[in-house]
Amino acid sequence: MQEAEDFRAESRALHALLAPLEGERFAAPTQFKGWTINDVLQHLHVWNMMAGLQLSDEAEIDRQFARLIELEGKLRVFENERLDGLSGPDLLAAWIDGAERLADAFAGADPKQRLKWVGPSMSARSSITARLMETWAHGQEIYDELGVVRANEDRIRGIVVLGVNTYRWTYMAHGQEAPGPMPQVVLTAPSGEVWSHGEAGDSGRIEGLAEEFCQVVTQTRNIEDTRLQVTGEIARDWMAKAQCFAGPPATPPKPGERFTRTAA
């Protein structure tokens, strides 16, 4: 699956950013809930491991989710328990090794294979695309903290597709019905290619850079901090609360709250 190679490439890019850091730098808090770089890597590593179990050990997934329920859904406690304090360069090495092995496993999987997860099952393609999205989205807070503007590539297309496909999910998460058909989405990829989704209509239109659309649907930026052109009431409402990830409804960052720091 190309999505597995896209996940691998995004993981390698984040690893290259972090490899030169000294151990104490991993304890730096980011703009995402005050999570440190260690926290971000622990989160990515644990859920990469959980995704790997989808292909290798469904019974163990059930045991792990049962433990998460025992912990009342406290993700950070669950993740720390799984990693027993692993941090810094050792955590970085374990995470990238696990990411490479996960990419290998999904590269050879049937894209349509149904895999167990919390709630409904999901396809193998959707699972590894979700890992790409998580790596890219949580990577953003690290790029922001280190004062580096990320050079995106067209591998973010999977995140765009996930963002489009979760239009109705955004409203379901808020206990609402989608107010109409999905607005038309017309985006310029990093390569300059144009990606279009949906049809022109009364729901409105969203147009601009693909990476900024990805930032909004992953809630790494407020819509007001992008140059996306949003027309139509439904389009504006969607972009104000879009979320392409599972879980309860999440609140996007406030305008100006998430940004790339000036490099030291």
Kinemage of the C-alpha trace (Angstrom):
@kinemage 1
@onewidth
@group {chain A} dominant
@subgroup {mainchain}
@vectorlist {calphas} color= white
{ca met a 1} P 0.000 0.000 0.000
{ca gln a 2} L 1.256 3.436 -0.903
{ca glu a 3} L -0.210 4.687 2.378
{ca ala a 4} L 2.267 2.491 4.264
{ca glu a 5} L 5.171 4.063 2.387
{ca asp a 6} L 3.742 7.528 3.018
{ca phe a 7} L 3.604 6.719 6.744
{ca arg a 8} L 7.201 5.501 6.601
{ca ala a 9} L 8.394 8.660 4.849
{ca glu a 10} L 6.589 10.961 7.316
{ca ser a 11} L 8.066 9.041 10.245
{ca arg a 12} L 11.564 9.274 8.774
{ca ala a 13} L 11.177 13.025 8.238
{ca leu a 14} L 10.204 13.524 11.885
{ca his a 15} L 13.079 11.309 12.997
{ca ala a 16} L 15.552 13.375 10.976
{ca leu a 17} L 14.263 16.497 12.733
{ca leu a 18} L 14.705 14.970 16.186
{ca ala a 19} L 17.909 12.971 15.749
{ca pro a 20} L 20.293 15.887 16.543
{ca leu a 21} L 18.547 16.787 19.828
{ca glu a 22} L 20.209 16.355 23.214
{ca gly a 23} L 18.376 14.349 25.858
{ca glu a 24} L 17.104 17.298 27.904
{ca arg a 25} L 15.504 18.885 24.823
{ca phe a 26} L 12.989 16.033 24.726
{ca ala a 27} L 11.489 17.381 27.951
{ca ala a 28} L 10.477 20.675 26.279
{ca pro a 29} L 6.711 21.310 26.465
{ca thr a 30} L 4.886 21.921 23.198
{ca gln a 31} L 1.819 24.041 22.468
{ca phe a 32} L -0.374 20.903 22.470
{ca lys a 33} L -1.789 20.558 25.996
{ca gly a 34} L 1.693 21.166 27.375
{ca trp a 35} L 2.802 17.733 26.135
{ca thr a 36} L 6.574 17.389 25.960
{ca ile a 37} L 8.376 15.987 22.949
{ca asn a 38} L 8.763 12.805 25.021
{ca asp a 39} L 4.984 12.704 25.517
{ca val a 40} L 4.384 13.056 21.788
{ca leu a 41} L 6.808 10.258 20.907
{ca gln a 42} L 5.400 7.992 23.606
{ca his a 43} L 1.898 8.555 22.231
{ca leu a 44} L 2.955 7.822 18.646
{ca his a 45} L 5.001 4.770 19.642
{ca val a 46} L 2.304 3.137 21.767
{ca trp a 47} L -0.438 3.560 19.174
{ca asn a 48} L 1.838 2.371 16.388
{ca met a 49} L 2.335 -0.753 18.477
{ca met a 50} L -1.418 -1.060 18.942
{ca ala a 51} L -1.914 -0.766 15.174
{ca gly a 52} L 0.626 -3.528 14.679
{ca leu a 53} L -1.457 -5.794 16.910
{ca gln a 54} L -4.343 -5.357 14.469
{ca leu a 55} L -2.427 -7.563 12.055
{ca ser a 56} L -0.733 -9.896 14.522
{ca asp a 57} L -2.744 -10.396 17.727
{ca glu a 58} L -6.389 -9.324 17.990
{ca ala a 59} L -6.739 -10.979 21.406
{ca glu a 60} L -3.977 -8.737 22.759
{ca ile a 61} L -5.785 -5.680 21.387
{ca asp a 62} L -8.822 -6.706 23.436
{ca arg a 63} L -6.663 -7.036 26.556
{ca gln a 64} L -5.050 -3.638 25.997
{ca phe a 65} L -8.368 -1.874 25.424
{ca ala a 66} L -9.758 -3.550 28.541
{ca arg a 67} L -6.827 -2.098 30.486
{ca leu a 68} L -7.504 1.354 29.022
{ca ile a 69} L -11.108 1.079 30.233
{ca glu a 70} L -9.827 0.123 33.704
{ca leu a 71} L -7.772 3.317 33.637
{ca glu a 72} L -10.933 5.285 32.764
{ca gly a 73} L -9.552 6.213 29.362
{ca lys a 74} L -6.530 8.065 30.745
{ca leu a 75} L -4.290 7.868 27.680
{ca arg a 76} L -1.127 9.290 29.227
{ca val a 77} L -1.301 6.830 32.140
{ca phe a 78} L -1.892 3.947 29.722
{ca glu a 79} L 0.984 5.006 27.477
{ca asn a 80} L 3.437 5.501 30.334
{ca glu a 81} L 2.483 2.110 31.703
{ca arg a 82} L 3.236 0.484 28.354
{ca leu a 83} L 6.662 2.137 28.001
{ca asp a 84} L 7.848 2.132 31.632
{ca gly a 85} L 9.486 5.552 31.491
{ca leu a 86} L 11.247 5.170 28.132
{ca ser a 87} L 12.327 8.652 27.022
{ca gly a 88} L 14.830 10.787 25.134
{ca pro a 89} L 17.113 9.301 22.454
{ca asp a 90} L 16.252 5.740 23.547
{ca leu a 91} L 12.559 6.441 22.997
{ca leu a 92} L 13.326 8.051 19.642
{ca ala a 93} L 15.219 4.944 18.524
{ca ala a 94} L 12.453 2.602 19.701
{ca trp a 95} L 9.765 4.688 18.010
{ca ile a 96} L 11.437 4.848 14.584
{ca asp a 97} L 12.302 1.140 14.694
{ca gly a 98} L 8.665 0.365 15.470
{ca ala a 99} L 7.451 2.715 12.734
{ca glu a 100} L 9.645 0.977 10.152
{ca arg a 101} L 8.348 -2.436 11.206
{ca leu a 102} L 4.753 -1.200 11.119
{ca ala a 103} L 5.248 0.176 7.601
{ca asp a 104} L 6.700 -3.172 6.516
{ca ala a 105} L 3.723 -5.044 7.963
{ca phe a 106} L 1.085 -2.847 6.331
{ca ala a 107} L 2.923 -2.602 3.007
{ca gly a 108} L 2.212 -6.288 2.482
{ca ala a 109} L -1.334 -6.305 3.871
{ca asp a 110} L -4.578 -6.478 1.900
{ca pro a 111} L -5.822 -2.848 1.854
{ca lys a 112} L -9.419 -4.035 2.270
{ca gln a 113} L -8.741 -6.426 5.168
{ca arg a 114} L -11.011 -5.620 8.117
{ca leu a 115} L -9.097 -5.033 11.341
{ca lys a 116} L -10.345 -4.925 14.914
{ca trp a 117} L -10.202 -1.580 16.686
{ca val a 118} L -12.048 0.217 19.442
{ca gly a 119} L -15.607 0.538 18.160
{ca pro a 120} L -16.250 -0.588 14.554
{ca ser a 121} L -13.620 -2.485 12.595
{ca met a 122} L -11.607 -0.599 9.998
{ca ser a 123} L -9.814 -1.418 6.757
{ca ala a 124} L -6.042 -1.881 6.730
{ca arg a 125} L -5.803 1.128 4.404
{ca ser a 126} L -7.746 3.290 6.873
{ca ser a 127} L -5.625 2.086 9.785
{ca ile a 128} L -2.246 2.993 8.295
{ca thr a 129} L -3.670 6.263 6.937
{ca ala a 130} L -4.719 7.099 10.492
{ca arg a 131} L -1.133 6.428 11.629
{ca leu a 132} L 0.125 8.776 8.887
{ca met a 133} L -2.332 11.426 10.070
{ca glu a 134} L -1.339 11.050 13.735
{ca thr a 135} L 2.369 11.196 12.911
{ca trp a 136} L 1.900 14.292 10.759
{ca ala a 137} L -0.461 16.057 13.183
{ca his a 138} L 1.521 15.404 16.367
{ca gly a 139} L 4.697 16.069 14.431
{ca gln a 140} L 3.383 19.590 13.834
{ca glu a 141} L 3.690 20.514 17.500
{ca ile a 142} L 7.314 19.365 17.436
{ca tyr a 143} L 8.109 21.355 14.291
{ca asp a 144} L 6.400 24.326 15.944
{ca glu a 145} L 8.384 23.943 19.172
{ca leu a 146} L 11.709 23.669 17.338
{ca gly a 147} L 10.982 26.666 15.111
{ca val a 148} L 11.069 24.692 11.870
{ca val a 149} L 8.640 25.275 9.001
{ca arg a 150} L 7.877 21.823 7.627
{ca ala a 151} L 8.404 21.202 3.912
{ca asn a 152} L 5.361 19.082 3.077
{ca glu a 153} L 5.158 16.576 0.238
{ca asp a 154} L 2.252 15.025 -1.615
{ca arg a 155} L 2.100 12.146 0.862
{ca ile a 156} L -0.307 14.366 2.824
{ca arg a 157} L -2.946 13.402 0.270
{ca gly a 158} L -4.034 10.575 2.555
{ca ile a 159} L -4.736 13.125 5.295
{ca val a 160} L -6.768 15.237 2.871
{ca val a 161} L -8.847 12.184 1.962
{ca leu a 162} L -9.322 11.371 5.639
{ca gly a 163} L -10.410 14.957 6.272
{ca val a 164} L -12.934 14.815 3.452
{ca asn a 165} L -14.238 11.388 4.458
{ca thr a 166} L -14.857 12.524 8.045
{ca tyr a 167} L -17.107 15.462 7.113
{ca arg a 168} L -20.188 13.714 8.499
{ca trp a 169} L -18.211 12.230 11.381
{ca thr a 170} L -17.413 15.750 12.639
{ca tyr a 171} L -21.123 16.368 13.128
{ca met a 172} L -21.771 12.912 14.578
{ca ala a 173} L -19.059 13.566 17.189
{ca his a 174} L -21.004 16.673 18.221
{ca gly a 175} L -24.292 14.768 18.334
{ca gln a 176} L -25.558 16.540 15.226
{ca glu a 177} L -26.687 15.699 11.718
{ca ala a 178} L -24.609 17.070 8.843
{ca pro a 179} L -26.503 20.188 7.648
{ca gly a 180} L -26.185 19.240 3.990
{ca pro a 181} L -23.890 17.659 1.411
{ca met a 182} L -20.164 18.142 1.927
{ca pro a 183} L -18.887 21.472 0.608
{ca gln a 184} L -16.650 21.332 -2.440
{ca val a 185} L -12.972 21.138 -1.512
{ca val a 186} L -10.357 22.333 -4.039
{ca leu a 187} L -6.782 22.184 -2.809
{ca thr a 188} L -3.320 22.811 -4.188
{ca ala a 189} L -0.895 20.031 -3.296
{ca pro a 190} L 2.730 20.716 -2.336
{ca ser a 191} L 3.685 19.646 -5.878
{ca gly a 192} L 1.239 22.147 -7.408
{ca glu a 193} L -1.263 19.482 -8.454
{ca val a 194} L -4.904 20.354 -7.776
{ca trp a 195} L -6.973 17.926 -5.691
{ca ser a 196} L -10.759 18.306 -5.879
{ca his a 197} L -13.403 16.620 -3.743
{ca gly a 198} L -17.151 17.043 -3.779
{ca glu a 199} L -19.418 18.978 -6.098
{ca ala a 200} L -20.160 22.676 -6.395
{ca gly a 201} L -23.410 23.548 -4.661
{ca asp a 202} L -25.209 25.355 -1.898
{ca ser a 203} L -22.980 23.872 0.818
{ca gly a 204} L -20.165 26.181 -0.212
{ca arg a 205} L -16.511 25.763 -1.105
{ca ile a 206} L -13.115 25.497 0.576
{ca glu a 207} L -10.084 26.398 -1.512
{ca gly a 208} L -6.389 26.824 -0.782
{ca leu a 209} L -3.292 24.886 0.223
{ca ala a 210} L -3.705 21.193 0.989
{ca glu a 211} L -1.368 21.457 3.983
{ca glu a 212} L -3.543 24.159 5.535
{ca phe a 213} L -6.666 22.048 5.061
{ca cys a 214} L -4.807 19.229 6.815
{ca gln a 215} L -3.887 21.579 9.654
{ca val a 216} L -7.540 22.500 10.162
{ca val a 217} L -9.024 18.983 10.063
{ca thr a 218} L -6.319 17.699 12.432
{ca gln a 219} L -6.852 20.755 14.671
{ca thr a 220} L -3.225 21.860 14.631
{ca arg a 221} L -4.319 25.335 13.474
{ca asn a 222} L -7.422 27.468 13.784
{ca ile a 223} L -9.049 28.183 10.419
{ca glu a 224} L -8.400 31.904 10.995
{ca asp a 225} L -4.656 31.242 11.051
{ca thr a 226} L -4.724 29.873 7.505
{ca arg a 227} L -5.239 31.411 4.081
{ca leu a 228} L -8.001 28.984 3.138
{ca gln a 229} L -10.842 30.659 1.272
{ca val a 230} L -14.100 29.442 2.785
{ca thr a 231} L -17.442 30.430 1.297
{ca gly a 232} L -20.893 29.347 2.384
{ca glu a 233} L -22.451 28.864 5.827
{ca ile a 234} L -22.043 25.077 5.889
{ca ala a 235} L -18.417 25.262 4.796
{ca arg a 236} L -17.648 27.825 7.493
{ca asp a 237} L -19.410 25.757 10.148
{ca trp a 238} L -17.503 22.607 9.176
{ca met a 239} L -14.128 24.312 9.199
{ca ala a 240} L -14.870 25.837 12.614
{ca lys a 241} L -15.045 22.386 14.234
{ca ala a 242} L -13.663 19.827 11.762
{ca gln a 243} L -11.901 16.804 13.240
{ca cys a 244} L -10.631 13.856 11.232
{ca phe a 245} L -9.731 11.767 14.300
{ca ala a 246} L -11.803 9.474 16.504
{ca gly a 247} L -12.974 10.215 20.008
{ca pro a 248} L -15.243 12.799 21.633
{ca pro a 249} L -15.696 16.232 20.066
{ca ala a 250} L -12.525 18.261 20.364
{ca thr a 251} L -12.141 22.019 20.418
{ca pro a 252} L -9.767 23.505 17.814
{ca pro a 253} L -7.027 25.824 19.072
{ca lys a 254} L -7.977 29.455 19.423
{ca pro a 255} L -6.765 31.902 16.740
{ca gly a 256} L -3.062 32.554 17.239
{ca glu a 257} L -2.707 29.799 19.852
{ca arg a 258} L -0.677 27.398 17.702
{ca phe a 259} L 2.249 28.733 15.661
{ca thr a 260} L 5.841 28.000 14.648
{ca arg a 261} L 8.157 29.543 17.218
{ca thr a 262} L 11.097 31.645 16.110
{ca ala a 263} L 14.086 29.332 15.848
{ca ala a 264} L 16.633 29.773 18.638
